[in-house]
Amino acid sequence: MKIKFLPLLIAIFFLLPNTNFSQVPNLGVTSSFTLFTAAGAFNNLGTSTVTGDIGTNVGAFTGFPPGILVGQIHVADPISAQAASDVAIAYSYLAGLTCGLVIGTTLGNNQLLTPNIYCLGGASSLNGDLILDGQGNPNAVFIFQINGALSTSTFTNVILINSASICNVFWQINGAFALGDGSVFRGTLLVNGAISLLEGSSLLGRALSQAGAISLHNNVVTLVLNPIAPTITASSSTTICQGDQVTLSGNPGGTWSTGATSPSITTGTAGDYFVTVTTGCGSAVSNHIQVIVNPLPLAITGPNRTICISNSSGTGASIQIGTSPIAGHSYLWTPATGLSSSAIANPIANPSATTLYTLKETILSTGCDLSHSVTITVINPPSCLISGNQGLCQGQTVQLCAPSGLTGYLWSTGATSNCTNITVPGTYFVTVTNSIGCTSVCSKSVSYAPPCLISGGTAICQGTATLLSAPTGSGTTYLWSTGSTASSIKVTAAGTYSVKVKKAGCTNTCSVVVTIYPLPGCSIAGTNGLCEGQSKQLCAPPGAAKYAWSTGGTANCINIVKAGNYAVTVTSSNGCRSVCNKSIQVIKNPTCTISGLREIWAGETTTLCATSGYLAYNWNNGAKICCITVSAPGTYVVTTTNANGCTNTCSATVVVLFQGSSTSRSDNHNSDFNNKPQTNNIDVYVYPNPFNSKATMLFQNLSKDSYVEIQLYNLSGKLISKLFEGEILKGKMNTLELNADELNPGIYFYKITNGDQVINRKILIYK
């Protein structure tokens, strides 16, 4: 007999029979047994794996090997004898309990039962899944009193949920127990009959019989009855910021690592959190959740401040708030009004009214943020208005006074009281300070009475006038250097103009200098003629500050392409303006034609003449005369120029013919070289010939239908292209188009083959 021992397994506390629940039976020494029968054979077939003690008190024992046993075998020994007694006691105890609920004898099919003592009145069966719900209580007890045998179908399951524990599930069966193939059964069975674990089934718990054989068939039986470890979860991220909390849930009735026993806990403290569930079977620990608490930033805004509004700018004094920045932190101030920047740690604040600024500082690596506020109180400046006369007679004194009742005064004269005496004209300033240190500045200008200040333009353009005016007032008299006694005079000449103003016994004199600027020169250069189809440039004198042409141009020169009246306004750097214009007429270009023979025999010359009577001629061969004599083939171009400088261009192409060719010369330069039909079967016409772009070839056979081929060769005899190949009908005119776009200028031959008849003729292309 091969026995594999696991002493620690049978010694662990959850296998002991002691329990705190009065309904749980005392199993005595059978608590260490996985399989036991008081009277009956024990037989194992196949490689069953059993964890726990096994045996029989009366009967044969077969197995292990084969099979694997982690435990001891007891057969007819003192321990088996005690076990037989303890099984009977435990069976009787369960059978004697008061029934809590009578249910039908068919169990399973996803049936869900809660803790109770269930009574089944006869032989029973289990099909599919039977679910036992502990309702979160790991000490909940399930007892089934079955008055008859219990058998299961194949692949059935007893499933424990919500903290239901295997060690608290008991089956008292008054008959045999058969566990179907591939099934999984949970709990302690106390059977009054045979125990059969069919092929591949598993028992998590123990099966004890008062009388009956035990048979195994490749099974797994284990006494490991620890409760199922719960899984705890967090309501949100477990990395939180100081002051935040996270809720941990999933305690089915155990104890949190904090000592709490509630289903969930809420914490803001860093640490390792888990749940321990302890039952009579043992203990199980849930997964661990680490809560990390990140610190908050300081969000330092600085103390509340008070600033004064400036009476000149209308805004408060500038003051820095916040503190030095920390790398890895972001800053956001609200509102942004009056701040040099809303996204830095220590902006400059310059609000125009009392403002509460809030700083939100965020640690970028953790996202933790904190907000603090600071109040900047803005105080209005003290009132500042200088009283006293603005007029000062020479040799006298005027007193100027700031508002009384303030704590400080400082005049531009150096005086420190609210009033100061002055004897000379000028602008006087005073700075006043109130009790909280806010200041204001005001000023007053004092001039000799009556005031004398000449207004009006002192710089004018030639040909214009300016109006000079002295200050007006009741009882005031005037005497200008021109002799006028009016308050204003109109002047057109350069010079110094003065006026003496007298009022209330005081006299004052002032003067201005008037400058006359000359007008800019304005004339449009160029002739009045515009050659037909050409452009012309009109120019005003350079160096002016601005130009405004009637065409919209703003440079000193413009280009024109049509006749009309053109005007320009020229503005100098002093703002003086002149206007000039020019009338432009279109002049016709000269006529340009070339006369003279275009086709000559080799060795001959021809005289080409342009239209006579013009100022100048310019040929592309360099000649500067009206007529030229040439002997070389080519295109001759001439430009004619009339007396107005207008030009025109024309050209002529000269072709040189060679003696002995089948081409004849015609003095009509626009006719075909050979435009009469030959006395052959095929009649051919080509027109025009010579040509520079396209020509038409007409051909027909007046005698009969025939097969015709037409080919084109250059002067050296190289085949250029096949123009036509095919049948033609007797008497029908056929048409071909000759295209010279891709051919060089020169002499070409076309060859017509009509059976035995061959015709070769020339064509001339010029460009």
ZAMARGU-4260 file (C-alpha; in steps of 0.2 Angstrom, whole numbers, plus 5000, padded with zeros to 4 digits):
<rodrens>
0) 5000/5000/5000 | 5007/5017/4994 | 5002/5031/5006 | 5007/5050/5004 | 5006/5059/5020
5) 5003/5078/5023 | 5003/5080/5042 | 5001/5099/5042 | 4985/5097/5031 | 4976/5087/5044
10) 4983/5097/5058 | 4976/5114/5052 | 4963/5121/5063 | 4948/5121/5051 | 4948/5102/5051
15) 4944/5101/5069 | 4926/5097/5074 | 4924/5111/5086 | 4911/5124/5081 | 4902/5139/5088
20) 4885/5134/5080 | 4873/5123/5089 | 4866/5116/5072 | 4883/5109/5066 | 4886/5091/5072
25) 4902/5085/5081 | 4911/5074/5069 | 4923/5068/5082 | 4938/5058/5074 | 4929/5058/5057
30) 4933/5076/5055 | 4950/5071/5048 | 4942/5058/5036 | 4938/5063/5018 | 4930/5046/5014
35) 4924/5033/5027 | 4912/5019/5030 | 4908/5010/5046 | 4903/4994/5037 | 4907/4991/5019
40) 4920/4988/5006 | 4931/5003/5000 | 4936/5002/4982 | 4946/5014/4970 | 4947/5012/4951
45) 4959/5023/4942 | 4970/5038/4947 | 4959/5046/4960 | 4967/5060/4970 | 4961/5061/4988
50) 4967/5073/5002 | 4962/5068/5019 | 4961/5051/5029 | 4951/5037/5021 | 4946/5019/5027
55) 4933/5006/5033 | 4930/4999/5050 | 4922/4983/5043 | 4925/4978/5025 | 4938/4975/5011
60) 4950/4989/5006 | 4956/4991/4988 | 4966/5005/4980 | 4980/5018/4983 | 4988/5012/4973
65) 4982/5015/4961 | 4978/5033/4965 | 4986/5047/4975 | 4982/5049/4994 | 4987/5064/5004
70) 4982/5057/5021 | 4981/5040/5031 | 4972/5024/5028 | 4963/5016/5043 | 4955/4999/5041
75) 4948/4989/5056 | 4960/4999/5068 | 4956/5009/5084 | 4954/5025/5075 | 4941/5017/5062
80) 4932/5009/5077 | 4930/5026/5085 | 4926/5034/5068 | 4911/5021/5066 | 4904/5027/5082
85) 4906/5046/5078 | 4898/5044/5061 | 4882/5036/5069 | 4882/5050/5082 | 4883/5064/5069
90) 4870/5056/5058 | 4858/5054/5072 | 4861/5072/5077 | 4857/5079/5060 | 4842/5067/5057
95) 4835/5074/5074 | 4835/5092/5070 | 4819/5101/5067 | 4815/5104/5049 | 4815/5123/5044
100) 4807/5121/5026 | 4800/5107/5016 | 4806/5107/4998 | 4803/5096/4983 | 4814/5081/4979
105) 4821/5088/4963 | 4835/5100/4966 | 4846/5111/4954 | 4842/5118/4938 | 4849/5135/4944
110) 4839/5134/4960 | 4845/5146/4974 | 4843/5142/4992 | 4847/5153/5008 | 4853/5146/5025
115) 4840/5134/5033 | 4836/5116/5037 | 4828/5109/5022 | 4818/5093/5022 | 4815/5082/5007
120) 4802/5068/5009 | 4810/5054/4998 | 4823/5049/4986 | 4830/5065/4978 | 4839/5070/4963
125) 4851/5085/4958 | 4851/5091/4940 | 4861/5106/4934 | 4867/5119/4946 | 4861/5121/4964
130) 4866/5138/4971 | 4868/5140/4990 | 4868/5159/4995 | 4877/5163/5011 | 4870/5181/5010
135) 4887/5188/5016 | 4888/5178/5032 | 4903/5166/5031 | 4895/5156/5046 | 4878/5153/5038
140) 4873/5134/5040 | 4864/5124/5026 | 4857/5107/5032 | 4848/5095/5020 | 4838/5080/5028
145) 4834/5068/5013 | 4823/5054/5018 | 4829/5042/5004 | 4844/5041/4992 | 4852/5056/4983
150) 4859/5055/4965 | 4865/5068/4953 | 4864/5069/4934 | 4881/5071/4924 | 4890/5088/4926
155) 4880/5094/4940 | 4887/5108/4952 | 4884/5113/4970 | 4889/5132/4970 | 4892/5142/4985
160) 4891/5161/4984 | 4891/5177/4995 | 4902/5169/5009 | 4893/5152/5010 | 4906/5140/5017
165) 4909/5122/5013 | 4912/5117/5031 | 4894/5123/5035 | 4885/5113/5022 | 4878/5096/5028
170) 4869/5082/5019 | 4860/5069/5029 | 4855/5056/5017 | 4844/5041/5022 | 4850/5030/5008
175) 4863/5028/4995 | 4873/5043/4987 | 4878/5043/4969 | 4888/5058/4961 | 4886/5058/4942
180) 4900/5059/4929 | 4910/5076/4929 | 4900/5083/4943 | 4906/5094/4957 | 4898/5092/4975
185) 4902/5103/4990 | 4899/5099/5009 | 4899/5085/5022 | 4888/5070/5017 | 4882/5058/5031
190) 4875/5044/5022 | 4865/5028/5027 | 4870/5018/5012 | 4883/5016/4998 | 4893/5030/4992
195) 4897/5030/4973 | 4908/5044/4965 | 4906/5041/4946 | 4918/5044/4932 | 4928/5061/4934
200) 4917/5068/4948 | 4924/5079/4962 | 4919/5080/4980 | 4925/5096/4990 | 4921/5091/5008
205) 4919/5073/5015 | 4907/5058/5013 | 4904/5047/5028 | 4893/5032/5028 | 4885/5022/5043
210) 4884/5006/5032 | 4888/5004/5013 | 4902/5002/5001 | 4912/5016/4994 | 4918/5016/4976
215) 4929/5029/4967 | 4932/5031/4948 | 4945/5043/4944 | 4939/5056/4956 | 4946/5071/4966
220) 4941/5072/4984 | 4948/5085/4996 | 4946/5092/5013 | 4953/5109/5010 | 4938/5119/5016
225) 4945/5136/5018 | 4932/5150/5015 | 4933/5159/4998 | 4944/5174/4998 | 4933/5189/4994
230) 4938/5202/4981 | 4938/5220/4986 | 4937/5235/4974 | 4939/5254/4975 | 4926/5266/4969
235) 4939/5277/4961 | 4958/5279/4959 | 4967/5273/4974 | 4980/5287/4971 | 4972/5302/4979
240) 4976/5320/4985 | 4977/5325/5003 | 4959/5329/5009 | 4951/5317/4996 | 4944/5300/5000
245) 4941/5283/4991 | 4928/5270/4996 | 4933/5252/4997 | 4919/5239/4995 | 4917/5220/4994
250) 4918/5214/5013 | 4906/5199/5013 | 4906/5198/5032 | 4924/5198/5037 | 4935/5211/5045
255) 4944/5225/5036 | 4963/5228/5040 | 4957/5244/5049 | 4946/5233/5061 | 4930/5238/5053
260) 4917/5225/5049 | 4906/5235/5037 | 4903/5230/5019 | 4913/5245/5014 | 4924/5258/5021
265) 4929/5276/5016 | 4947/5282/5019 | 4958/5296/5015 | 4973/5288/5024 | 4988/5280/5015
270) 4990/5262/5018 | 4988/5244/5013 | 4969/5238/5014 | 4962/5221/5014 | 4948/5210/5021
275) 4950/5194/5032 | 4936/5181/5032 | 4936/5169/5046 | 4924/5154/5047 | 4924/5137/5056
280) 4934/5131/5041 | 4948/5143/5042 | 4952/5160/5036 | 4955/5169/5019 | 4962/5185/5015
285) 4956/5196/5000 | 4967/5205/4988 | 4976/5220/4994 | 4973/5238/4989 | 4987/5251/4992
290) 4980/5269/4995 | 4993/5282/4991 | 4989/5300/4997 | 4999/5314/4988 | 5002/5330/4996
295) 4994/5347/4991 | 5003/5362/4985 | 5004/5378/4996 | 4995/5390/4984 | 5004/5405/4993
300) 4995/5421/4988 | 5003/5433/5001 | 4994/5445/5013 | 4980/5456/5008 | 4986/5473/5001
305) 4980/5491/4999 | 4985/5502/4984 | 4981/5519/4978 | 4974/5524/4962 | 4984/5537/4952
310) 4974/5553/4948 | 4984/5554/4932 | 4983/5536/4925 | 4967/5531/4933 | 4974/5514/4938
315) 4981/5508/4955 | 4999/5506/4959 | 5008/5490/4954 | 5011/5477/4967 | 5018/5459/4966
320) 5007/5445/4973 | 5011/5426/4976 | 5028/5419/4978 | 5042/5411/4969 | 5037/5397/4957
325) 5041/5379/4960 | 5046/5368/4945 | 5033/5355/4940 | 5019/5366/4947 | 5006/5376/4936
330) 4998/5392/4942 | 4981/5400/4937 | 4975/5416/4944 | 4957/5422/4942 | 4951/5434/4937
335) 4965/5439/4925 | 4960/5457/4925 | 4974/5469/4931 | 4987/5455/4931 | 5003/5455/4921
340) 5000/5436/4918 | 4987/5424/4925 | 4998/5409/4923 | 5013/5412/4933 | 5016/5411/4952
345) 5020/5429/4956 | 5012/5441/4944 | 5011/5460/4945 | 4994/5466/4950 | 4988/5483/4945
350) 4969/5483/4947 | 4958/5499/4944 | 4946/5493/4958 | 4946/5482/4973 | 4948/5464/4967
355) 4948/5447/4975 | 4961/5436/4966 | 4961/5417/4968 | 4976/5406/4964 | 4974/5388/4959
360) 4991/5379/4961 | 4992/5361/4953 | 5006/5349/4955 | 5008/5342/4937 | 5014/5325/4942
365) 4999/5321/4953 | 4986/5333/4948 | 4983/5338/4966 | 4978/5356/4968 | 4974/5369/4981
370) 4966/5387/4979 | 4969/5402/4990 | 4963/5420/4988 | 4970/5437/4992 | 4961/5454/4991
375) 4969/5469/4984 | 4960/5485/4990 | 4961/5500/4979 | 4959/5517/4987 | 4954/5533/4977
380) 4967/5547/4977 | 4964/5563/4986 | 4956/5577/4977 | 4968/5590/4969 | 4963/5606/4961
385) 4973/5622/4962 | 4963/5638/4965 | 4970/5656/4961 | 4971/5668/4946 | 4979/5662/4930
390) 4983/5680/4925 | 4998/5689/4932 | 5002/5707/4929 | 5021/5711/4928 | 5028/5716/4945
395) 5013/5708/4955 | 5010/5692/4965 | 4997/5678/4963 | 4993/5666/4977 | 4989/5647/4971
400) 4981/5635/4984 | 4978/5617/4985 | 4963/5609/4995 | 4966/5611/5013 | 4964/5597/5026
405) 4977/5585/5019 | 4992/5578/5027 | 5005/5583/5015 | 5009/5596/5001 | 5024/5598/4990
410) 5024/5612/4977 | 5036/5613/4962 | 5042/5629/4970 | 5048/5619/4985 | 5033/5626/4997
415) 5026/5613/5008 | 5010/5622/5014 | 4993/5621/5004 | 4996/5638/4997 | 5011/5646/4988
420) 5014/5664/4981 | 5022/5666/4963 | 5028/5682/4954 | 5033/5675/4937 | 5022/5666/4924
425) 5024/5647/4921 | 5016/5630/4925 | 5015/5626/4944 | 5013/5608/4951 | 5008/5602/4968
430) 5008/5584/4975 | 4995/5581/4989 | 4995/5566/5001 | 4980/5560/5012 | 4981/5551/5029
435) 4984/5534/5021 | 4998/5539/5010 | 4988/5540/4993 | 4994/5555/4983 | 4988/5566/4968
440) 4996/5578/4957 | 4988/5593/4949 | 4995/5609/4940 | 4990/5626/4935 | 4997/5638/4922
445) 4999/5656/4926 | 5003/5669/4912 | 5004/5688/4911 | 4987/5695/4911 | 4979/5697/4898
450) 4985/5680/4891 | 4994/5682/4874 | 4995/5667/4862 | 4994/5669/4844 | 4984/5654/4835
455) 4984/5650/4817 | 4995/5642/4804 | 5013/5648/4804 | 5019/5638/4788 | 5009/5640/4772
460) 5011/5636/4754 | 5015/5650/4741 | 4999/5658/4735 | 4989/5654/4751 | 4985/5664/4766
465) 4984/5660/4785 | 4973/5668/4799 | 4982/5674/4815 | 4972/5676/4830 | 4975/5683/4848
470) 4964/5677/4863 | 4947/5686/4863 | 4939/5693/4879 | 4927/5707/4884 | 4937/5723/4887
475) 4952/5718/4878 | 4961/5729/4865 | 4973/5723/4851 | 4987/5731/4841 | 4996/5721/4828
480) 5013/5725/4820 | 5003/5727/4804 | 4993/5741/4812 | 4977/5731/4813 | 4967/5733/4829
485) 4956/5717/4826 | 4959/5701/4836 | 4964/5692/4820 | 4973/5696/4804 | 4975/5688/4787
490) 4993/5687/4780 | 5000/5680/4764 | 5019/5685/4766 | 5033/5678/4776 | 5039/5687/4791
495) 5037/5690/4810 | 5020/5696/4816 | 5017/5703/4834 | 5002/5709/4844 | 5000/5719/4860
500) 4985/5714/4870 | 4979/5725/4884 | 4965/5722/4897 | 4962/5729/4915 | 4977/5739/4915
505) 4989/5724/4911 | 4998/5723/4894 | 5005/5708/4886 | 5014/5705/4869 | 5017/5690/4859
510) 5023/5685/4841 | 5025/5672/4828 | 5035/5669/4813 | 5026/5664/4797 | 5035/5654/4784
515) 5030/5653/4765 | 5035/5636/4756 | 5037/5636/4737 | 5026/5625/4726 | 5034/5609/4719
520) 5038/5609/4701 | 5026/5600/4690 | 5028/5595/4671 | 5025/5579/4662 | 5040/5573/4651
525) 5038/5565/4635 | 5030/5567/4618 | 5011/5568/4615 | 5012/5553/4603 | 5008/5535/4607
530) 5013/5522/4594 | 4999/5510/4589 | 4999/5494/4600 | 5014/5500/4610 | 5016/5507/4628
535) 5023/5524/4633 | 5030/5531/4650 | 5025/5547/4657 | 5036/5555/4671 | 5033/5569/4683
540) 5049/5577/4691 | 5057/5566/4704 | 5061/5570/4722 | 5043/5575/4727 | 5035/5567/4743
545) 5019/5561/4734 | 5012/5558/4717 | 4994/5555/4713 | 4990/5551/4694 | 4973/5552/4687
550) 4976/5533/4683 | 4978/5529/4701 | 4997/5528/4700 | 5008/5534/4715 | 5026/5534/4708
555) 5033/5548/4698 | 5032/5538/4682 | 5017/5528/4674 | 5016/5517/4659 | 5001/5520/4647
560) 4994/5510/4632 | 4980/5521/4626 | 4976/5539/4621 | 4968/5552/4633 | 4972/5566/4645
565) 4983/5562/4660 | 4985/5572/4675 | 4997/5571/4691 | 4996/5580/4707 | 5014/5582/4715
570) 5015/5585/4734 | 5031/5592/4742 | 5038/5587/4759 | 5030/5603/4766 | 5013/5597/4760
575) 5012/5610/4745 | 5004/5603/4729 | 5005/5607/4710 | 4995/5599/4696 | 5000/5597/4678
580) 4993/5586/4663 | 4997/5580/4646 | 4985/5575/4631 | 4991/5559/4622 | 4986/5554/4605
585) 4988/5537/4596 | 5000/5537/4580 | 4998/5524/4567 | 5013/5512/4564 | 5021/5512/4547
590) 5016/5500/4534 | 5028/5485/4531 | 5027/5474/4516 | 5041/5466/4506 | 5041/5465/4487
595) 5053/5454/4476 | 5055/5437/4469 | 5054/5423/4482 | 5060/5409/4472 | 5076/5409/4462
600) 5087/5396/4453 | 5104/5392/4461 | 5117/5406/4457 | 5103/5419/4454 | 5099/5434/4465
605) 5083/5443/4470 | 5080/5461/4476 | 5069/5462/4492 | 5061/5480/4495 | 5052/5486/4510
610) 5038/5499/4509 | 5047/5515/4505 | 5046/5533/4512 | 5050/5529/4530 | 5064/5536/4542
615) 5073/5520/4545 | 5075/5502/4540 | 5083/5488/4549 | 5085/5471/4541 | 5090/5455/4550
620) 5106/5453/4539 | 5112/5470/4546 | 5107/5481/4531 | 5099/5499/4535 | 5092/5503/4518
625) 5075/5500/4510 | 5080/5487/4497 | 5093/5472/4499 | 5099/5460/4485 | 5101/5442/4491
630) 5106/5425/4484 | 5105/5414/4499 | 5089/5405/4504 | 5081/5410/4521 | 5069/5421/4529
635) 5073/5440/4529 | 5065/5451/4542 | 5064/5470/4541 | 5059/5483/4554 | 5053/5500/4547
640) 5052/5516/4558 | 5042/5532/4554 | 5046/5550/4559 | 5036/5548/4575 | 5047/5533/4580
645) 5034/5520/4578 | 5039/5504/4570 | 5032/5489/4561 | 5040/5472/4556 | 5038/5460/4541
650) 5047/5446/4533 | 5050/5436/4517 | 5056/5418/4514 | 5068/5415/4498 | 5069/5398/4491
655) 5083/5392/4480 | 5079/5379/4466 | 5091/5368/4458 | 5092/5364/4439 | 5087/5347/4433
660) 5073/5343/4446 | 5055/5340/4440 | 5050/5355/4450 | 5047/5371/4439 | 5047/5388/4445
665) 5032/5399/4444 | 5033/5418/4445 | 5016/5417/4455 | 5024/5414/4472 | 5008/5408/4480
670) 5005/5394/4466 | 5009/5376/4466 | 5026/5371/4459 | 5017/5359/4447 | 4999/5361/4448
675) 4994/5353/4431 | 4989/5334/4430 | 5002/5322/4422 | 4997/5311/4408 | 4997/5296/4419
680) 4984/5284/4425 | 4984/5294/4442 | 4981/5313/4442 | 4988/5322/4457 | 4986/5340/4463
685) 4994/5348/4478 | 4990/5366/4484 | 4997/5377/4490 | 5015/5372/4485 | 5026/5379/4493
690) 5017/5380/4510 | 5022/5383/4528 | 5008/5374/4538 | 4996/5363/4529 | 4993/5358/4511
695) 4979/5348/4502 | 4983/5333/4490 | 4969/5328/4477 | 4972/5312/4467 | 4961/5301/4456
700) 4962/5287/4444 | 4951/5290/4429 | 4954/5274/4420 | 4950/5260/4433 | 4950/5255/4451
705) 4967/5253/4458 | 4978/5250/4473 | 4988/5266/4477 | 5003/5269/4490 | 5009/5287/4493
710) 5025/5290/4503 | 5035/5305/4509 | 5054/5307/4507 | 5066/5320/4512 | 5079/5327/4500
715) 5092/5314/4505 | 5080/5300/4501 | 5075/5295/4519 | 5057/5289/4521 | 5048/5301/4532
720) 5030/5293/4532 | 5018/5283/4523 | 5004/5296/4518 | 4991/5283/4510 | 4989/5265/4506
725) 4973/5257/4499 | 4961/5254/4485 | 4953/5269/4476 | 4938/5269/4465 | 4938/5274/4447
730) 4934/5292/4444 | 4933/5296/4463 | 4942/5311/4469 | 4953/5307/4485 | 4959/5320/4497
735) 4974/5320/4509 | 4980/5334/4521 | 4999/5337/4522 | 5004/5343/4539 | 5021/5352/4541
740) 5020/5356/4560 | 5033/5343/4564 | 5043/5344/4548 | 5059/5356/4545 | 5058/5368/4531
745) 5065/5362/4514 | 5062/5351/4499 | 5053/5335/4501 | 5047/5322/4488 | 5031/5312/4487
750) 5031/5295/4478 | 5015/5288/4471 | 5015/5269/4467 | 5000/5264/4456 | 5004/5246/4451
755) 5018/5248/4438 | 5016/5267/4438 | 5028/5277/4449 | 5026/5296/4451 | 5039/5306/4460
760) 5036/5325/4463 | 5043/5339/4475 | 5034/5349/4488 | 5043/5364/4497 | 5040/5369/4515
765) 5045/5386/4522 | 5043/5393/4539
</rodrens>
